[in-house]
Each structure stands twice: as structure tokens, then as C-alpha cells.
Amino acid sequence: MHTLNLGILAHVDAGKTTLTERLLFDTGTIDRLGRVDDGTSATDTMSLERLRGITIRTSVASFTAGDLRVNLVDTPGHPDFIAEVERALAVLDGAILVLSAVEGVQAQSRLLMRALHRLRLPTILFINKIDRTGADPDRVRQQIAHHLRPEPGTAVLCGSARRGDSIDDLLTAIARMAPAPGDAHAALSATIFSIDAGGGAWVRVHNGVIRTRDRLGPRSRITAIRTPGHLRTTFLSAGDIGVITGLDHPRVGDRIGADGARPVAPLRPTTLETVVDAADPRDRGKLIGALSTLSDQDPLINLRLDDARGELRLSLHGEVQREVIAARLAEEFGVVATFQPLSVVCVERVTGSGLAHETIAIPPNPYLATVGLRIDPAPVGSGVDFALDVEAGSMPPAFFASVQAAVEETLHQGLYGWQVTDCVVTMTHSGYWSRQSHSHATFDKSMSSTAGDFRLLTPAVLMRALRAAGTVVCEPVDSFRLDLLPEQIPALLGKLAREEAEITGTDVGEGSARIEGVIPTRLTDSMQRRLPDLTSGEGVWESRLDHYRAVRGRAPRLPRVGVDPGDWAAYVKAHPR
């Protein structure tokens, strides 16, 4: 029996989960139809999904059509969960894009179709809800031809998942799709695309075979394997999807074995951040554990413990995702959490070169250490590098390690409070007092340098060098593509100019137009929310992080936590030797 991994994608409320239920029912996989609205669907298993009536997390079901076993991947439709959709695309062999015969082609439909085109995934278009008041399948077909531009030969079907209309035609179209590629005799190659609540890893096997008791690393041994139908099995072969347990700290996106032949959909980075805390301080430890679990399931949640500020920070895609995380914390972990408003995360970049040093035993240096540092700008995207311009053997390795660790920690808060990146810090001076003691006495710390001396002195020296070099605050900038009607271009160009956007190109065709450019990330969300009114519902906005640029006007500051190492007197008083 061949296997096909098939995704169902759609804009919100197109009836995707209802269509999933109908396929499972008509193939005999389930014995009654479930509904999202009633909370009885097979794939929307989270109570939050049932409450909101939307799909939040990718889920997998399985059915058989003739001699074809279909693994059905039900993905979210809301834009805030686009990361889930993109992750699911990496494990698909084909897709069904569901459209509503009432609402027609929506902005999210066009974004999803672009992603499917990029990955060259065979796609079936299903116009759903033809039984609803206001349905106009012919109008939607015209929209498909104009906006989605499917490949020649793409099946376009009209039906009703609720009534079961055209489901047989859909199953026939599915059966005609090529089964999953892969070689069971080749070296193992698999991708983890989801983590379930029990810690099991959902994998797609591209090539080879995974068996129970296989060792996939020094700490990973497969202890159990389940199929999408939750049946135990002893192996997964090329083309299969299933859940494996026994991996050591599996993460979404991890590759197992050799690199797979399939392209992996890029994960869309996030530049929005919120600070989260437990409503009851006694639940803080429980909150950290719960957020760690959620970040394992979704790498773009990106939990970060900000030790300097004593804060828990989460990167997110939008407000709906924040609401979902809050509800999941309460529902699944019993933790009530508070969230600060979403904010854009800036960085600082070094603008020049700066040098500073302090010498041991020369006032006002109270530490038994000599440290000299130079900081220079580095290419964009290079991060922070630490280099030596002194002999590596001039000090014990532990002292160099303390300097490097202190450099990295200090740069978490720059001159304006933001993290400093894309620079090289070079140690130009070093010196220490070797281990000493009075005659016939034990080790005397007051006469001997320790790693702590270097750890305490380095921040003060580095901040002085950083001040001499100077920094500029940079904010994230998104590239965008806006599809609209030609007559709407003048008004939108004016609006975009007022929103600090820079236009890089326009293209006007027959009945359609496109504007491309860049816009500060802090303005992207408001632009997206106003777009339906500005374009009478015709505009489609697609954006993603492009680069960071210097903030224009007054640079925003992030309040510093702790004593400023640049204030020598206050710093030394707060950090005595």
C-alpha cells in the first residue's frame, strides 16, 4: 500500500476541519461526524480550539482510499499561526486548499497558495459551502484564476463538506496524486515537525526506516512508535508519518539521520516580544516549566530568561497567539499568567572603535586584574566575536574565560539598554598576580588574582570602550508585497509614505497591481489591520523580517536593570572585591 501525506490548508472559517471530518467519515475511519462548533471534531482536540472554533495546532489523522493510505495533516488557518502552517508544509506531498463559496479567495488563501507554489506541492482546490446563502462558486472560480493562478491541470472542485457533496470526486482526485517519494533501503532521513503533549515527536520519514529499539544518538533510543491512528507499530518506513518516543530532548525542526531530499519550509522569524509573569508569585517556577514545554512544541515561541531584568520574555507573532498561550497555560498547566503589551525588539550596533583598559594595582582599579579591551564594528549578522591581542599563555585559561563570559553578558545591555550585536571585542591588555601567600600560611586572596577579579573588572572596562566607540539603535524592518487594484495605488502610496515605508517597486497589470517595499516592523500590524478598509477588502499584504536599520529621530531606550558599569564609582561600590 502506498502512502500520501496530504495537508488541508485554508483561510479562517472556510470549513477545513469540517472537510477533514467528512473525509474521515466517508472512508469509514470514524463512525460519526464531528463539528468544531460543537467541540466534537476529531482533529481539533484542544478545548481551546473547540471554544474558539479555529485550528491552533497541526494535527494528523489517517484514512484509506483504495490502495492508498492518506495521512491527513490539518493545519491552522489564522495568520498568527502561520509558523505552524509553514512547518507542516515541509512534510507534505500534496495539499488541499479549501475556499469558501461565500467569502471567496481571501488574503490568507493567497499567502498559502504562494507558499505551495514555492514548494511546488501538487494542490487540489476545493470550493466549500456551496449550500450556504450567498454562495457563488462561479465568482470564486474567477477569483482563483485571477488571484491564485494554479498550475495547469490543477483540480478545482465545488462541494459541501457539511452535506457531503462532491466528496467522492475529491477522493478520486486525491487517489490520482503521486504517493510519497522515498527509499526504504536508503540511509535514514526524517524530520520532526511537531511535539505532542506527552513529549512524543511527530516525524516524517523521508528515506530509510525507524524501528523500535533503534539508537539514534548516545542518549536516544526509540522506545515506542505510534501511527497517526494512535496504533502501536514497530517501524516507520520511507514516506510514513508517526510519533516516536525515546529521543533526548527532541525539538521541532530537528533532522534525524542524513539530510532529507525534501526542502524544508523556512520558519518565519518573530520580532515581537512580550514579558510574561505568574499572577501568583508562588507559581513562577511552574510557569517557567510550562513555557519551556510550550517552546519545545513551537520553536518560534522562543522563551528567554532575562536574568539581568529578572523577566521571562516570549517572542510571538501576534495578539491571538498571546491569548492562546495564556489560555493553554491556565488550561493545561493550571497557571494564570499576566502579559505586558507586545513590543518590537531593537538592537544596538557599534558605530566606531573604542579602547579602554585598567591596570592592576593602579588606582582607581580595586581589582587584582589588568584588562584592556577594544571594540570594533563587524559585518551585519556576524553577532559578537571575542579575540585576543595578547599571548594565550599570558594568563590561566580560566581568567580568559571569565573575561569572555563577562563581555557577552555585559553586551546584553548597551548604551541605550538594548542588546549589542555585530561587533568584535579584542583583549589588548592582560595581567594578574599569581597565587601567593605569606610565609608558612595558606592561600591569601588579598595577594592573588582570581577569576572573579576579571569577571568584575571587565564590564566597567568594556562599557568605557563602548562609550568611546558609540552605538546606534536599530529597529527591525519588514519587506512587504501588497497586491491591490490599479485604481487604489495613489491612495495607498500616500498612506505608505506616511507610515515611513520606502517603495522599491510598483507593477500595474490588467485588473491588478502590486506595490513592494520596506516598512518598520512596529507599523506592520497597524497597516495590516487597516488594509481591508483602505482597499475595500481587495488588498493582500505579505511581509517578513528583512533587516535592521538605524532608528530615525530620537532613539528609544530600554530601562537598564542593575548598576551601570559605565558609572565607575557606583559600579565599584556595588561590586566590591
C-alpha positions in Angstrom: 0.0 0.0 0.0 1.3 3.4 -1.0 1.3 6.4 1.4 0.4 10.1 0.7 1.0 12.8 3.2 -1.7 15.4 2.4 -2.3 18.7 4.1 -5.5 20.7 4.4 -4.9 24.4 4.3 -7.5 27.3 4.4 -8.3 30.8 5.5 -10.2 31.1 8.7 -13.7 29.6 8.7 -13.5 28.1 5.2 -14.7 24.8 6.6 -11.4 23.0 6.6 -11.9 21.0 9.8 -15.4 20.1 8.7 -14.0 18.8 5.4 -11.4 16.7 7.4 -14.3 15.2 9.4 -16.2 14.4 6.2 -13.2 12.6 4.6 -12.7 10.5 7.8 -16.4 9.7 8.0 -16.9 8.8 4.3 -13.8 6.5 4.3 -15.0 4.7 7.4 -12.3 6.0 9.7 -14.8 7.5 12.2 -18.4 6.4 12.8 -19.9 9.8 13.3 -19.3 13.3 12.1 -17.8 15.8 14.5 -18.1 19.6 14.4 -15.8 22.3 15.5 -18.7 24.4 16.7 -20.0 21.6 18.9 -16.5 20.6 20.1 -16.7 17.1 18.7 -14.2 17.2 15.8 -11.5 14.5 15.6 -8.6 16.8 14.8 -9.3 19.9 16.9 -8.7 18.1 20.2 -7.7 21.1 22.3 -10.6 22.5 24.2 -9.4 26.0 23.3 -9.7 25.1 19.6 -13.2 23.9 20.2 -14.1 27.0 22.2 -12.8 29.4 19.6 -13.8 27.3 16.6 -10.4 27.5 15.0 -7.5 25.2 14.5 -4.4 26.2 16.5 -2.0 23.3 16.3 -1.2 20.9 13.5 -2.8 17.5 13.9 -2.6 14.3 11.9 -5.3 11.8 11.1 -5.2 8.8 8.6 -7.6 7.2 6.2 -7.5 4.7 3.4 -8.8 5.3 -0.1 -8.5 2.3 -2.3 -4.9 1.1 -2.2 -3.7 4.5 -0.9 -3.1 5.3 2.8 -3.5 9.0 3.3 -2.0 10.8 6.3 -4.2 14.0 6.6 -2.4 17.0 8.2 -4.9 19.5 9.5 -3.2 22.9 9.9 -4.2 26.2 11.4 -5.8 28.9 9.3 -5.3 32.0 11.4 -2.4 34.3 10.3 -0.9 34.3 13.9 -0.3 30.5 13.5 1.5 30.8 10.1 4.6 29.2 11.7 2.6 26.0 12.2 1.4 26.1 8.5 5.0 26.6 7.2 6.3 23.8 9.4 3.6 21.4 8.1 4.5 22.2 4.5 7.9 20.6 5.0 6.3 17.1 5.5 3.6 17.2 2.8 3.5 15.5 -0.6 0.4 17.5 -1.6 -2.3 19.8 -0.3 -6.0 20.6 -0.4 -6.6 24.4 -0.3 -10.1 25.0 0.9 -12.0 28.1 -0.1 -15.4 29.3 0.9 -18.0 29.7 -1.9 -19.4 32.6 0.1 -16.3 34.6 1.1 -14.2 33.6 -1.9 -10.5 34.0 -2.1 -9.1 35.7 1.0 -5.8 37.3 1.7 -4.7 34.2 3.7 -5.7 32.0 0.8 -3.3 33.9 -1.5 -0.5 33.7 1.0 -0.9 29.9 1.4 -1.1 29.4 -2.4 2.2 31.3 -2.8 3.8 29.0 -0.2 2.5 26.0 -2.0 3.9 27.3 -5.3 7.3 27.9 -3.8 7.5 24.3 -2.6 6.0 23.0 -5.8 3.4 21.0 -3.9 0.6 19.4 -6.0 -2.6 21.1 -4.9 -6.4 20.4 -5.1 -8.6 23.4 -4.8 -11.9 22.7 -3.0 -14.6 25.4 -3.1 -16.7 24.6 0.0 -20.0 25.7 1.4 -21.9 25.8 -1.9 -25.0 25.1 0.2 -24.8 28.3 2.1 -26.8 31.5 1.4 -24.7 33.8 -0.7 -22.6 31.1 -2.3 -21.3 31.9 -5.7 -18.9 29.2 -7.0 -18.5 30.8 -10.4 -17.3 34.0 -8.9 -14.8 32.1 -6.8 -13.6 30.2 -9.9 -12.8 33.6 -11.5 -11.0 34.7 -8.4 -9.0 31.5 -8.4 -7.9 32.1 -12.0 -7.1 35.8 -11.4 -5.5 35.7 -7.9 -4.2 32.2 -7.2 -3.1 31.2 -10.7 -3.0 27.4 -10.2 -0.8 25.2 -12.3 -2.4 23.8 -15.5 -4.3 20.6 -14.7 -5.0 21.5 -11.1 -8.3 20.0 -9.9 -10.8 22.7 -8.9 -13.9 21.1 -7.2 -17.1 22.6 -5.7 -18.9 20.9 -2.9 -20.2 21.0 0.6 -18.3 19.2 3.4 -21.4 19.6 5.7 -23.7 17.7 3.2 -21.1 15.5 1.6 -21.4 17.0 -1.9 -18.5 16.1 -4.2 -16.6 14.2 -1.6 -16.4 11.2 -3.9 -14.8 13.5 -6.6 -12.4 14.8 -4.0 -11.3 11.2 -3.0 -10.8 10.4 -6.7 -8.6 13.5 -7.2 -6.6 12.5 -4.1 -6.1 9.0 -5.4 -4.6 10.4 -8.6 -1.9 12.3 -6.7 1.6 10.9 -6.7 2.4 8.9 -3.5 5.2 9.9 -1.1 8.7 9.6 -2.6 11.4 7.9 -0.7 13.6 4.8 -0.5 13.2 2.5 2.5 16.6 0.9 1.7 18.5 4.2 1.8 20.1 5.8 4.9 17.6 7.1 7.5 16.4 10.7 7.0 13.5 12.1 8.9 12.1 15.5 10.1 10.5 16.3 13.4 7.5 18.6 12.7 5.6 18.6 15.9 5.8 17.6 19.6 2.7 16.1 21.3 1.6 16.8 24.8 3.3 13.6 26.1 6.7 14.6 24.7 6.5 12.3 21.7 7.9 13.6 18.4 5.9 13.6 15.2 8.2 12.7 12.4 8.1 12.4 8.6 10.4 9.7 7.3 11.9 10.8 4.0 14.2 7.8 3.5 15.1 4.6 5.4 13.3 3.0 8.3 12.9 3.9 12.0 12.4 0.8 14.3 11.7 0.4 17.9 14.9 -0.1 19.9 16.9 1.9 17.3 19.7 4.1 18.8 19.7 7.5 17.2 22.4 9.0 19.3 24.3 8.5 22.6 21.1 9.3 24.6 18.3 8.5 22.2 16.8 5.0 21.9 13.3 4.5 20.3 11.0 3.0 22.9 7.7 3.2 21.1 6.2 4.2 17.7 2.6 5.1 17.0 0.8 5.7 13.7 -1.5 8.7 13.1 -4.4 6.5 14.2 -2.7 6.0 17.6 -1.9 2.4 16.9 1.4 0.9 18.1 3.8 -0.3 15.4 7.3 -1.5 15.3 8.6 0.7 12.5 8.0 3.7 10.2 9.3 3.4 6.6 10.1 6.0 3.9 7.0 8.2 3.3 5.4 7.4 6.7 4.3 9.8 9.4 4.1 8.8 13.1 5.0 9.5 16.7 8.2 8.2 18.2 9.3 8.3 21.8 12.7 7.9 23.3 14.5 10.9 21.8 16.6 13.0 24.0 15.1 16.5 24.1 13.5 16.5 20.7 12.8 19.9 19.1 10.6 20.9 16.2 12.7 21.2 13.1 15.4 18.6 14.2 16.6 16.3 11.4 17.2 12.7 12.2 19.9 10.8 10.2 21.1 12.0 6.8 19.8 15.3 5.3 16.5 14.7 3.5 15.9 15.4 -0.1 12.8 17.4 0.6 13.2 21.2 1.0 12.3 22.5 4.5 10.0 25.4 4.6 11.7 28.4 6.3 10.4 29.3 9.7 9.2 32.9 9.8 11.2 34.8 12.4 9.4 36.9 15.0 10.4 40.4 16.1 7.5 41.0 18.6 8.1 40.2 22.3 6.2 40.2 25.5 7.1 39.9 29.1 5.1 37.2 31.0 4.9 36.5 34.7 2.8 34.4 37.0 -0.2 36.2 38.6 0.7 34.4 41.8 4.5 34.7 42.5 4.4 31.2 44.0 3.7 29.8 40.5 6.7 31.3 38.9 8.6 28.0 38.9 5.6 26.2 37.4 5.3 29.0 34.8 8.9 28.6 33.7 8.4 24.8 33.3 5.2 25.2 31.4 6.6 27.8 29.0 9.7 25.6 28.4 7.3 22.8 27.4 5.4 25.1 25.0 8.6 26.4 23.5 9.7 22.8 22.8 6.4 22.4 20.9 6.8 25.6 19.0 10.4 26.9 18.4 9.2 30.4 17.5 7.7 30.9 20.9 11.4 31.3 22.0 11.3 31.5 25.7 14.1 33.7 27.0 15.0 34.2 30.7 16.4 37.7 31.1 18.5 37.3 34.2 19.5 41.0 34.2 15.9 42.1 34.4 14.5 39.1 36.2 12.0 38.7 33.4 10.6 35.9 31.2 10.3 37.0 27.6 8.4 35.4 24.8 8.7 36.1 21.1 5.3 35.9 19.3 3.6 36.5 16.0 0.6 38.5 17.3 -2.1 39.1 19.8 -4.2 36.0 19.1 -1.1 33.8 19.7 -0.6 35.6 23.1 -4.3 34.9 24.0 -3.9 31.2 23.1 -0.7 30.8 25.2 -2.4 32.4 28.2 -5.4 30.0 27.8 -3.1 27.0 27.4 -1.1 27.9 30.5 -4.4 28.1 32.5 -6.0 25.0 30.9 -3.1 22.6 30.6 -0.8 23.7 33.5 -3.0 25.5 36.0 -1.0 28.7 35.8 -2.6 32.1 35.5 -0.2 34.4 33.6 0.0 38.1 33.0 1.4 39.6 29.8 2.7 43.0 29.0 1.8 44.6 25.7 3.7 43.3 22.7 6.7 45.4 21.8 9.3 45.5 19.0 12.8 44.3 19.9 15.6 46.7 18.9 19.3 46.1 18.8 22.4 48.3 19.1 25.3 48.3 16.6 28.7 49.7 17.2 29.5 52.8 15.0 33.2 53.2 15.6 36.2 51.8 17.5 36.7 52.3 21.2 39.6 51.3 23.6 39.8 51.2 27.4 42.0 49.5 30.0 42.6 49.3 33.7 45.9 48.1 35.2 46.4 46.1 38.3 47.4 48.0 41.5 47.0 51.4 39.8 44.1 53.4 41.3 41.2 53.6 41.0 41.3 49.9 40.0 40.4 47.9 43.1 40.6 44.6 41.4 43.7 42.4 41.1 43.5 42.2 37.3 44.7 44.1 34.2 42.1 44.2 31.4 42.3 46.1 28.2 39.6 45.9 25.6 38.9 47.2 22.1 35.5 47.1 20.5 35.0 47.4 16.7 32.1 47.1 14.3 31.6 43.8 12.5 29.6 42.8 9.4 25.9 42.7 9.8 24.7 39.3 11.0 28.0 38.2 12.5 27.0 38.5 16.1 29.6 39.0 18.8 33.2 37.7 18.5 35.9 37.7 21.2 39.5 37.8 20.1 42.9 38.0 21.8 45.7 40.5 21.0 47.7 39.1 23.9 49.5 35.8 24.3 47.1 33.0 25.1 49.6 31.7 27.7 49.9 35.0 29.5 47.2 34.1 31.9 45.4 31.0 33.2 42.7 29.9 30.8 40.1 30.4 33.5 40.9 34.1 33.6 40.4 34.5 29.8 37.1 32.5 30.1 35.9 34.9 32.8 36.7 37.9 30.6 34.8 36.4 27.6 31.8 35.4 29.7 31.6 38.9 31.2 31.9 40.5 27.7 29.0 38.5 26.4 26.9 39.2 29.5 27.7 42.9 29.5 26.6 43.4 25.9 23.1 42.3 26.7 22.6 45.9 27.8 24.3 48.6 25.6 24.4 52.3 25.9 20.6 52.6 25.3 19.7 49.4 27.1 19.3 47.1 24.0 21.5 44.1 23.2 24.7 45.0 21.3 25.4 42.8 18.3 27.7 42.6 15.2 30.9 43.6 16.9 34.4 42.2 17.7 35.8 42.7 21.2 39.5 42.2 21.4 41.5 41.8 24.6 44.5 44.2 24.3 46.0 44.1 27.8 46.2 41.3 30.4 47.9 40.9 33.7 47.4 39.2 37.1 49.1 38.4 40.4 50.0 34.7 40.7 48.9 32.6 43.6 50.7 34.0 46.7 50.7 33.5 50.5 52.5 34.8 53.5 55.3 32.6 54.7 54.0 29.3 56.2 50.4 30.5 55.5 47.6 29.3 53.3 46.5 30.9 50.1 45.8 34.6 50.6 43.1 36.0 48.3 44.1 39.6 49.1 47.5 39.0 47.4 46.4 36.8 44.5 44.2 37.3 41.4 41.1 35.2 40.9 38.7 34.7 38.1 36.3 36.9 40.0 38.6 39.9 39.6 38.4 39.6 35.8 34.7 39.0 35.9 34.1 42.2 37.9 36.5 44.4 36.1 35.6 43.5 32.5 32.1 45.1 32.4 33.5 48.5 33.6 36.3 48.5 31.0 34.0 47.3 28.2 31.4 49.9 28.8 34.0 52.6 28.7 35.3 51.3 25.4 31.7 51.0 24.1 31.0 54.6 25.1 34.1 55.7 23.2 33.1 53.7 20.1 29.4 54.8 20.2 26.3 52.8 19.2 23.2 53.3 17.2 19.9 51.8 18.0 18.5 49.7 15.1 14.9 48.6 14.7 13.6 45.7 12.6 12.3 46.4 9.1 9.9 44.2 7.2 9.9 43.8 3.4 6.3 43.8 2.1 4.4 42.9 -1.0 0.9 44.4 -1.4 -1.5 43.2 -4.1 -4.4 45.6 -4.9 -6.5 47.1 -7.6 -4.7 49.6 -10.0 -7.1 52.5 -9.1 -6.1 52.1 -5.4 -2.4 52.7 -6.0 -2.3 56.5 -5.5 -4.1 56.4 -2.1 -2.0 53.5 -0.8 1.3 55.1 -1.9 0.4 58.2 0.1 -0.6 56.1 3.1 2.5 54.0 3.0 4.7 57.2 2.8 3.0 58.5 5.9 3.8 55.1 7.6 7.5 55.5 6.9 7.5 52.9 4.2 10.0 53.0 1.3 8.7 51.8 -2.0 11.1 49.7 -4.0 8.8 48.9 -6.9 5.3 49.0 -8.4 3.8 46.9 -11.1 0.5 47.6 -12.8 -1.3 44.9 -14.9 -4.7 44.4 -16.3 -7.1 44.5 -13.3 -4.3 44.1 -10.7 -1.3 45.9 -9.3 1.5 45.3 -6.8 3.5 47.5 -4.5 6.7 46.3 -3.0 8.9 48.0 -0.3 10.1 48.0 3.2 8.4 49.3 6.4 9.3 49.4 10.1 8.1 46.3 11.8 6.4 48.4 14.5 4.0 49.7 11.8 3.3 46.4 10.0 0.5 45.2 12.3 -1.5 48.5 12.2 -1.1 48.6 8.4 -2.4 45.0 8.1 -5.4 45.8 10.3 -6.4 48.9 8.3 -5.8 47.3 4.9 -9.4 45.9 4.4 -10.8 49.4 4.8 -8.2 51.0 2.6 -8.6 48.5 -0.2 -12.3 47.6 0.1 -11.2 44.1 1.1 -9.2 43.6 -2.1 -5.7 44.1 -0.7 -3.4 41.3 0.1 -0.4 42.0 2.4 2.6 39.7 2.8 5.6 40.7 4.9 8.5 39.2 6.7 11.6 40.4 8.5 14.2 41.9 6.1 16.8 43.7 8.0 17.6 46.1 10.9 18.1 49.8 10.3 19.1 52.8 12.4 16.2 54.4 14.2 15.3 57.8 12.7 14.8 60.5 15.2 15.2 60.0 18.9 16.5 56.6 19.8 14.3 54.5 22.1 15.8 53.5 25.4 15.2 50.3 27.3 15.5 50.9 31.1 18.7 49.4 32.5 18.5 46.8 35.1 21.2 46.8 37.7 24.1 49.2 38.2 25.5 50.7 35.1 29.1 49.5 34.7 29.8 52.8 32.9 29.3 54.6 36.2 32.7 53.7 37.8 32.0 54.9 41.3 28.6 53.4 41.6 29.7 50.1 40.0 32.7 49.6 42.2 30.7 50.4 45.3 28.0 47.8 44.3 30.7 45.2 43.4 33.5 45.3 46.0 36.3 42.9 45.7 
